[in-house]
Amino acid sequence: MTGVQPTDLADATWRKATRSNTQGNQCVEVAQLKHGIAVRDSKDPEGPNLMFTPGEWDAFVHGVKGGEFDLS
């Protein structure tokens, strides 16, 4: 994702996904940035982040809600 600066993440407000597994510390956190969305593993907040443009994030959310990623 272009246009994201390290300061964007330093100032980011992270929140846990409502469906994250809190008992096994398997939590995903998301932050809305000026130019997109960032995702990280709550167990490793200093580790890598996934960065998405607003369009990419919308397509992902649409796919999740539509069952595109369901395991049968």
Secondary structure, DSSP 4 states (H G I P E B T S, - for coil): -TT--HHHHHT---EE-TT-BTTTTB-EEEEEETTEEEEEETT-TTS--EEE-HHHHHHHHHHHHTTTT---
